[in-house]
Amino acid sequence: MRGMPNDEKKSKGEIDLNKHLMEWGNAILRAAVIILVLFFFAWPMRLMGSSMEPTMGDGEIVLMNRFAAMQGHYETGDIVMFHYYDAEGDKTVVKRIIATEGDAIRILEDGVEVNGTIIEESYASGETTGLVDMTVPKDMVFVMGDNRETSFDSRNMGAIPCDDLKGKVFFRLYPFGEFGGIN
């Protein structure tokens, strides 16, 4: 008989099977790591509505960092996503943080005042109206859309609990002409 003895053939077959299992295991592990990274650090979402124009518009696809929500650290100017519940059901909402816990916020004829200072809002469009004169409660934020005339935000729904925030929007994927970071 030519060739290898049965014991040697069996060993080579086992080695080939082990090699394939290791390759498949490695590929599955890499895919799992990529999915986890995407889930926590770069979750894609499509925007609906005009409340964040001119910064972001209807139909744009952006990335959201969910890890930020787990850390619970938010700052004025962050663009955040949260769920809002009303009579029509659950809505995914994207707004900009204007004030954080302990900040005194007022809406005046000449702008938005936080802690006694009118804030510079080069990102905002339209007239900012509303009857707001409050101190943001502990573990809450005050949010507004950049398109002040169409946005339904903290001027209407009140301060948002930080626990309801799902992440920070940080990058635009689409449209491709505006691909890049979001301020």
Accessible surface in RSA format (square Angstrom, percent):
REM  Atomic radii and reference values for relative SASA: ProtOr
REM  Chains: A
REM  Algorithm: Lee & Richards
REM  Probe-radius: 1.40
REM  Slices: 20
REM RES _ NUM      All-atoms   Total-Side   Main-Chain    Non-polar    All polar
REM                ABS   REL    ABS   REL    ABS   REL    ABS   REL    ABS   REL
RES MET A   1   242.87 125.8 157.86 104.5  85.01 202.4 133.89 113.8 108.98 144.4
RES ARG A   2   234.67  98.5 205.21 104.6  29.46  70.1  82.80 113.2 151.88  92.0
RES GLY A   3    70.49  86.9   0.00   N/A  70.49  86.9  36.58 100.4  33.90  75.9
RES MET A   4    83.16  43.1  72.57  48.0  10.59  25.2  58.09  49.4  25.07  33.2
RES PRO A   5    81.31  59.3  68.42  62.4  12.89  46.8  80.95  66.8   0.36   2.3
RES ASN A   6   122.48  84.5 113.46 109.6   9.02  21.7  30.56  73.6  91.91  88.8
RES ASP A   7   115.45  80.9 111.05 110.5   4.40  10.4  34.03  80.1  81.42  81.2
RES GLU A   8    93.43  53.6  88.08  66.6   5.35  12.7  35.64  68.9  57.79  47.2
RES LYS A   9   109.78  53.6 101.05  62.0   8.73  20.8  54.98  49.5  54.80  58.4
RES LYS A  10   139.54  68.1 128.39  78.8  11.14  26.5  81.56  73.4  57.97  61.8
RES SER A  11    56.45  47.7  55.13  73.6   1.32   3.0  25.70  54.7  30.75  43.1
RES LYS A  12   107.49  52.4 105.74  64.9   1.75   4.2  68.92  62.0  38.56  41.1
RES GLY A  13    38.28  47.2   0.00   N/A  38.28  47.2  32.20  88.4   6.08  13.6
RES GLU A  14    90.37  51.9  87.69  66.3   2.68   6.4  35.51  68.7  54.86  44.8
RES ILE A  15   112.59  64.1 111.31  82.9   1.28   3.1 111.99  80.6   0.60   1.6
RES ASP A  16    61.12  42.8  60.76  60.5   0.36   0.9  17.00  40.0  44.12  44.0
RES LEU A  17   106.48  59.3 103.36  73.9   3.12   7.8 105.80  74.3   0.68   1.8
RES ASN A  18    86.27  59.5  85.06  82.2   1.21   2.9  22.11  53.2  64.16  62.0
RES LYS A  19   123.15  60.1 116.16  71.3   6.99  16.6  65.72  59.2  57.42  61.2
RES HIS A  20   100.54  54.9 100.51  69.9   0.03   0.1  66.33  68.4  34.21  39.8
RES LEU A  21   105.77  58.9  99.41  71.1   6.36  16.0  99.41  69.8   6.36  17.1
RES MET A  22   142.59  73.8 137.34  90.9   5.25  12.5 104.71  89.0  37.88  50.2
RES GLU A  23    90.70  52.1  81.10  61.4   9.60  22.8  44.14  85.4  46.55  38.0
RES TRP A  24   171.26  68.7 169.10  81.9   2.16   5.1 143.05  76.3  28.21  45.8
RES GLY A  25    37.40  46.1   0.00   N/A  37.40  46.1  32.19  88.3   5.21  11.7
RES ASN A  26    71.38  49.2  65.29  63.1   6.10  14.7  17.38  41.8  54.01  52.2
RES ALA A  27    55.46  51.0  44.22  68.2  11.23  25.6  49.94  70.3   5.52  14.6
RES ILE A  28   113.03  64.3 110.16  82.1   2.87   6.9 112.41  80.9   0.62   1.7
RES LEU A  29   114.10  63.5 111.53  79.8   2.57   6.5 113.97  80.0   0.14   0.4
RES ARG A  30   154.43  64.8 151.54  77.2   2.89   6.9  51.58  70.5 102.85  62.3
RES ALA A  31    48.47  44.6  43.40  67.0   5.07  11.5  47.50  66.9   0.97   2.6
RES ALA A  32    44.32  40.7  38.61  59.6   5.71  13.0  43.29  61.0   1.03   2.7
RES VAL A  33    78.19  51.4  77.65  70.3   0.53   1.3  78.09  67.9   0.10   0.3
RES ILE A  34   103.11  58.7 101.62  75.7   1.49   3.6 103.10  74.2   0.01   0.0
RES ILE A  35   113.41  64.5 112.42  83.8   0.99   2.4 112.89  81.3   0.52   1.4
RES LEU A  36   100.97  56.2 100.44  71.9   0.53   1.3 100.77  70.8   0.20   0.5
RES VAL A  37    71.68  47.2  70.86  64.1   0.83   2.0  71.68  62.3   0.00   0.0
RES LEU A  38    84.12  46.8  84.12  60.2   0.00   0.0  84.12  59.1   0.00   0.0
RES PHE A  39    75.24  37.6  75.04  46.5   0.20   0.5  75.04  45.5   0.20   0.6
RES PHE A  40    57.26  28.6  57.26  35.5   0.00   0.0  57.26  34.7   0.00   0.0
RES PHE A  41    87.84  43.9  85.05  52.7   2.79   7.2  85.05  51.6   2.79   8.0
RES ALA A  42    17.37  16.0  17.04  26.3   0.33   0.8  17.04  24.0   0.33   0.9
RES TRP A  43    92.96  37.3  92.96  45.0   0.00   0.0  77.60  41.4  15.36  24.9
RES PRO A  44    66.09  48.2  56.90  51.9   9.19  33.4  57.04  47.1   9.05  56.2
RES MET A  45    26.36  13.7  17.69  11.7   8.67  20.6  25.99  22.1   0.36   0.5
RES ARG A  46   143.59  60.3 121.75  62.1  21.84  52.0  46.49  63.5  97.10  58.9
RES LEU A  47    12.17   6.8  10.70   7.7   1.47   3.7  12.15   8.5   0.02   0.1
RES MET A  48   170.79  88.4 136.86  90.6  33.93  80.8  97.75  83.1  73.04  96.8
RES GLY A  49    42.20  52.0   0.00   N/A  42.20  52.0  34.01  93.3   8.19  18.3
RES SER A  50    41.73  35.3  36.85  49.2   4.88  11.2  20.16  42.9  21.57  30.2
RES SER A  51    25.34  21.4  23.38  31.2   1.97   4.5  10.66  22.7  14.68  20.6
RES MET A  52     8.50   4.4   7.13   4.7   1.37   3.3   7.13   6.1   1.37   1.8
RES GLU A  53    64.79  37.2  64.79  49.0   0.00   0.0  17.24  33.3  47.55  38.8
RES PRO A  54    93.45  68.1  62.59  57.1  30.86 112.2  68.63  56.7  24.83 154.3
RES THR A  55    22.57  16.1  10.77  10.9  11.80  28.1  16.48  22.1   6.09   9.2
RES MET A  56     2.10   1.1   0.00   0.0   2.10   5.0   1.25   1.1   0.85   1.1
RES GLY A  57    10.91  13.5   0.00   N/A  10.91  13.5  10.01  27.5   0.90   2.0
RES ASP A  58    95.95  67.2  71.77  71.4  24.17  57.2  17.97  42.3  77.97  77.8
RES GLY A  59    22.90  28.2   0.00   N/A  22.90  28.2  21.69  59.5   1.21   2.7
RES GLU A  60    20.11  11.5  19.71  14.9   0.40   1.0   6.50  12.6  13.61  11.1
RES ILE A  61    42.40  24.1  42.40  31.6   0.00   0.0  42.40  30.5   0.00   0.0
RES VAL A  62     0.00   0.0   0.00   0.0   0.00   0.0   0.00   0.0   0.00   0.0
RES LEU A  63    23.86  13.3  23.86  17.1   0.00   0.0  23.86  16.8   0.00   0.0
RES MET A  64     1.09   0.6   1.09   0.7   0.00   0.0   1.09   0.9   0.00   0.0
RES ASN A  65    39.42  27.2  39.42  38.1   0.00   0.0   1.89   4.5  37.54  36.3
RES ARG A  66    58.91  24.7  58.35  29.7   0.56   1.3  14.01  19.1  44.90  27.2
RES PHE A  67    69.71  34.9  69.71  43.2   0.00   0.0  69.71  42.3   0.00   0.0
RES ALA A  68     7.44   6.8   5.90   9.1   1.54   3.5   7.34  10.3   0.09   0.2
RES ALA A  69    29.82  27.4  11.67  18.0  18.16  41.3  12.13  17.1  17.69  46.9
RES MET A  70   116.69  60.4  78.14  51.7  38.55  91.8  75.58  64.3  41.11  54.5
RES GLN A  71   119.50  66.8  83.44  61.0  36.06  85.9  26.90  57.3  92.60  70.2
RES GLY A  72    42.50  52.4   0.00   N/A  42.50  52.4  18.82  51.6  23.69  53.0
RES HIS A  73   108.90  59.5 105.44  73.3   3.46   8.9  77.60  80.0  31.30  36.4
RES TYR A  74    19.12   8.9   3.30   1.9  15.82  41.2   3.23   2.4  15.89  19.6
RES GLU A  75    94.96  54.5  91.55  69.3   3.41   8.1  27.05  52.3  67.91  55.4
RES THR A  76    77.97  55.5  54.69  55.4  23.28  55.5  44.04  59.2  33.93  51.3
RES GLY A  77    29.37  36.2   0.00   N/A  29.37  36.2  21.01  57.7   8.36  18.7
RES ASP A  78    29.37  20.6  23.82  23.7   5.55  13.1   5.75  13.5  23.62  23.6
RES ILE A  79     6.50   3.7   3.21   2.4   3.29   7.9   3.21   2.3   3.29   8.9
RES VAL A  80     0.00   0.0   0.00   0.0   0.00   0.0   0.00   0.0   0.00   0.0
RES MET A  81    12.92   6.7  12.92   8.6   0.00   0.0  12.92  11.0   0.00   0.0
RES PHE A  82     1.13   0.6   1.13   0.7   0.00   0.0   1.13   0.7   0.00   0.0
RES HIS A  83    48.23  26.4  44.01  30.6   4.22  10.8  25.82  26.6  22.41  26.1
RES TYR A  84    48.40  22.6  47.75  27.2   0.65   1.7  26.49  19.9  21.91  27.0
RES TYR A  85   145.71  68.0 125.74  71.5  19.97  52.0  95.06  71.4  50.66  62.4
RES ASP A  86    53.01  37.1  27.58  27.5  25.42  60.1  27.93  65.7  25.08  25.0
RES ALA A  87   116.94 107.5  65.78 101.5  51.15 116.4  79.42 111.8  37.51  99.4
RES GLU A  88   148.21  85.1 107.69  81.5  40.53  96.5  48.81  94.4  99.40  81.2
RES GLY A  89    31.40  38.7   0.00   N/A  31.40  38.7  31.20  85.6   0.19   0.4
RES ASP A  90    85.90  60.2  52.29  52.0  33.61  79.5  22.89  53.9  63.01  62.8
RES LYS A  91    77.78  37.9  74.10  45.5   3.68   8.8  51.33  46.2  26.45  28.2
RES THR A  92    77.35  55.0  46.05  46.7  31.30  74.6  25.43  34.2  51.92  78.5
RES VAL A  93    19.42  12.8  16.29  14.8   3.12   7.5  19.42  16.9   0.00   0.0
RES VAL A  94    14.12   9.3   7.91   7.2   6.21  15.0   7.91   6.9   6.21  16.8
RES LYS A  95     7.59   3.7   7.59   4.7   0.00   0.0   0.30   0.3   7.29   7.8
RES ARG A  96     6.80   2.9   6.80   3.5   0.00   0.0   0.00   0.0   6.80   4.1
RES ILE A  97     0.29   0.2   0.00   0.0   0.29   0.7   0.00   0.0   0.29   0.8
RES ILE A  98     0.37   0.2   0.27   0.2   0.10   0.2   0.34   0.2   0.04   0.1
RES ALA A  99     0.00   0.0   0.00   0.0   0.00   0.0   0.00   0.0   0.00   0.0
RES THR A 100    32.02  22.8  32.02  32.5   0.00   0.0  12.89  17.3  19.13  28.9
RES GLU A 101    81.30  46.7  67.21  50.8  14.10  33.6  25.89  50.1  55.41  45.2
RES GLY A 102    54.14  66.8   0.00   N/A  54.14  66.8  31.30  85.9  22.84  51.2
RES ASP A 103    22.99  16.1  22.76  22.7   0.23   0.5   0.23   0.5  22.76  22.7
RES ALA A 104    44.77  41.2  43.12  66.5   1.65   3.8  43.21  60.9   1.56   4.1
RES ILE A 105     0.10   0.1   0.00   0.0   0.10   0.2   0.02   0.0   0.08   0.2
RES ARG A 106    89.35  37.5  89.34  45.5   0.01   0.0  18.25  24.9  71.10  43.1
RES ILE A 107    20.02  11.4   3.31   2.5  16.71  40.3   3.31   2.4  16.71  45.3
RES LEU A 108    52.25  29.1  43.62  31.2   8.63  21.7  50.32  35.3   1.93   5.2
RES GLU A 109   190.53 109.4 145.58 110.1  44.95 107.0  67.16 129.9 123.37 100.7
RES ASP A 110   110.15  77.2  80.44  80.1  29.71  70.3  48.49 114.1  61.66  61.5
RES GLY A 111    20.26  25.0   0.00   N/A  20.26  25.0  18.96  52.0   1.30   2.9
RES VAL A 112     0.46   0.3   0.11   0.1   0.36   0.9   0.11   0.1   0.36   1.0
RES GLU A 113    26.60  15.3  26.60  20.1   0.00   0.0   0.10   0.2  26.50  21.6
RES VAL A 114    16.73  11.0  12.37  11.2   4.37  10.5  12.37  10.7   4.37  11.8
RES ASN A 115    88.08  60.7  61.22  59.2  26.86  64.7  32.90  79.2  55.18  53.3
RES GLY A 116    60.38  74.5   0.00   N/A  60.38  74.5  27.00  74.1  33.38  74.8
RES THR A 117    88.66  63.1  85.38  86.6   3.28   7.8  59.65  80.1  29.02  43.9
RES ILE A 118    72.82  41.4  54.61  40.7  18.21  43.9  54.61  39.3  18.21  49.4
RES ILE A 119    42.82  24.4  30.95  23.1  11.86  28.6  35.10  25.3   7.71  20.9
RES GLU A 120   148.01  85.0 122.10  92.4  25.90  61.7  64.68 125.1  83.33  68.0
RES GLU A 121    29.41  16.9  14.11  10.7  15.30  36.4   6.85  13.3  22.55  18.4
RES SER A 122   101.61  85.9  65.83  87.9  35.79  82.4  44.26  94.3  57.35  80.3
RES TYR A 123    50.46  23.6  41.90  23.8   8.56  22.3  42.87  32.2   7.59   9.4
RES ALA A 124    29.56  27.2   8.12  12.5  21.44  48.8   8.26  11.6  21.30  56.4
RES SER A 125    41.34  34.9  35.30  47.1   6.04  13.9  34.47  73.4   6.87   9.6
RES GLY A 126    48.47  59.8   0.00   N/A  48.47  59.8  19.61  53.8  28.86  64.6
RES GLU A 127   117.65  67.5 106.91  80.9  10.74  25.6  39.45  76.3  78.21  63.9
RES THR A 128    24.12  17.2  11.24  11.4  12.88  30.7   3.88   5.2  20.24  30.6
RES THR A 129    77.69  55.3  72.19  73.2   5.49  13.1  48.20  64.7  29.49  44.6
RES GLY A 130    35.99  44.4   0.00   N/A  35.99  44.4  22.16  60.8  13.83  31.0
RES LEU A 131   188.07 104.7 153.13 109.5  34.95  87.9 157.63 110.7  30.44  81.9
RES VAL A 132    14.95   9.8   6.40   5.8   8.55  20.6   8.92   7.7   6.03  16.4
RES ASP A 133   112.49  78.8  81.72  81.3  30.77  72.8  27.25  64.1  85.24  85.0
RES MET A 134    60.89  31.5  48.90  32.4  11.98  28.5  45.88  39.0  15.01  19.9
RES THR A 135    82.59  58.7  67.08  68.0  15.51  37.0  41.68  56.0  40.91  61.8
RES VAL A 136     1.25   0.8   0.00   0.0   1.25   3.0   0.00   0.0   1.25   3.4
RES PRO A 137    58.45  42.6  48.19  43.9  10.26  37.3  58.45  48.3   0.00   0.0
RES LYS A 138   153.19  74.7 133.42  81.9  19.77  47.1  97.98  88.2  55.21  58.8
RES ASP A 139    81.45  57.1  78.98  78.6   2.47   5.8  25.02  58.9  56.43  56.3
RES MET A 140    45.26  23.4  44.71  29.6   0.55   1.3  30.75  26.1  14.51  19.2
RES VAL A 141     1.95   1.3   1.95   1.8   0.00   0.0   1.95   1.7   0.00   0.0
RES PHE A 142     0.68   0.3   0.68   0.4   0.00   0.0   0.68   0.4   0.00   0.0
RES VAL A 143     0.00   0.0   0.00   0.0   0.00   0.0   0.00   0.0   0.00   0.0
RES MET A 144     0.00   0.0   0.00   0.0   0.00   0.0   0.00   0.0   0.00   0.0
RES GLY A 145     0.00   0.0   0.00   N/A   0.00   0.0   0.00   0.0   0.00   0.0
RES ASP A 146     0.00   0.0   0.00   0.0   0.00   0.0   0.00   0.0   0.00   0.0
RES ASN A 147    22.49  15.5  22.49  21.7   0.00   0.0   0.04   0.1  22.45  21.7
RES ARG A 148     5.00   2.1   0.00   0.0   5.00  11.9   0.00   0.0   5.00   3.0
RES GLU A 149   123.50  70.9  86.50  65.4  37.00  88.1  31.70  61.3  91.79  74.9
RES THR A 150    81.48  58.0  50.69  51.4  30.80  73.4  57.98  77.9  23.50  35.5
RES SER A 151    11.55   9.8   0.00   0.0  11.55  26.6   0.23   0.5  11.32  15.9
RES PHE A 152   103.11  51.6  98.45  61.0   4.66  12.1  99.83  60.5   3.29   9.4
RES ASP A 153     0.00   0.0   0.00   0.0   0.00   0.0   0.00   0.0   0.00   0.0
RES SER A 154     5.16   4.4   0.00   0.0   5.16  11.9   0.00   0.0   5.16   7.2
RES ARG A 155    42.43  17.8  13.34   6.8  29.09  69.3   7.47  10.2  34.96  21.2
RES ASN A 156    89.37  61.6  51.50  49.8  37.87  91.2   9.71  23.4  79.66  77.0
RES MET A 157    36.77  19.0   3.38   2.2  33.39  79.5  12.69  10.8  24.08  31.9
RES GLY A 158    30.14  37.2   0.00   N/A  30.14  37.2  27.71  76.0   2.43   5.4
RES ALA A 159    15.12  13.9   2.16   3.3  12.96  29.5   2.16   3.0  12.96  34.3
RES ILE A 160     9.84   5.6   9.84   7.3   0.00   0.0   9.84   7.1   0.00   0.0
RES PRO A 161    50.44  36.8  50.44  46.0   0.00   0.0  50.44  41.6   0.00   0.0
RES CYS A 162    31.20  23.6  24.86  27.7   6.34  14.9  12.37  31.3  18.83  20.3
RES ASP A 163   134.27  94.1 111.30 110.8  22.98  54.3  34.35  80.8  99.92  99.7
RES ASP A 164    53.42  37.4  52.74  52.5   0.68   1.6   3.96   9.3  49.46  49.3
RES LEU A 165     5.07   2.8   0.00   0.0   5.07  12.7   0.00   0.0   5.07  13.6
RES LYS A 166    79.21  38.6  75.93  46.6   3.27   7.8  38.63  34.8  40.58  43.2
RES GLY A 167     0.00   0.0   0.00   N/A   0.00   0.0   0.00   0.0   0.00   0.0
RES LYS A 168    46.74  22.8  46.74  28.7   0.00   0.0  21.33  19.2  25.41  27.1
RES VAL A 169     7.90   5.2   0.00   0.0   7.90  19.0   0.00   0.0   7.90  21.4
RES PHE A 170    79.51  39.8  72.76  45.1   6.75  17.6  74.15  45.0   5.36  15.3
RES PHE A 171    49.29  24.7  49.29  30.5   0.00   0.0  49.29  29.9   0.00   0.0
RES ARG A 172    20.84   8.7  20.84  10.6   0.00   0.0   0.00   0.0  20.84  12.6
RES LEU A 173    53.19  29.6  52.90  37.8   0.29   0.7  52.90  37.2   0.29   0.8
RES TYR A 174    97.29  45.4  97.29  55.4   0.00   0.0  50.37  37.9  46.91  57.8
RES PRO A 175    40.62  29.6  40.62  37.0   0.00   0.0  40.62  33.5   0.00   0.0
RES PHE A 176   154.56  77.3 139.54  86.4  15.02  39.1 139.83  84.8  14.73  42.1
RES GLY A 177    81.81 100.9   0.00   N/A  81.81 100.9  42.24 115.9  39.56  88.6
RES GLU A 178    93.55  53.7  79.60  60.2  13.95  33.2  36.77  71.1  56.78  46.4
RES PHE A 179   119.62  59.8  94.12  58.3  25.51  66.4  94.12  57.1  25.51  73.0
RES GLY A 180    17.02  21.0   0.00   N/A  17.02  21.0  17.02  46.7   0.00   0.0
RES GLY A 181    58.89  72.6   0.00   N/A  58.89  72.6  25.71  70.5  33.18  74.3
RES ILE A 182    19.07  10.9   0.30   0.2  18.78  45.3   1.74   1.3  17.34  47.1
RES ASN A 183   148.71 102.5 121.34 117.3  27.37  65.9  49.73 119.7  98.98  95.7
END  Absolute sums over single chains surface
CHAIN  1 A    11527.8       9189.2       2338.6       6793.4       4734.3
END  Absolute sums over all chains
TOTAL         11527.8       9189.2       2338.6       6793.4       4734.3
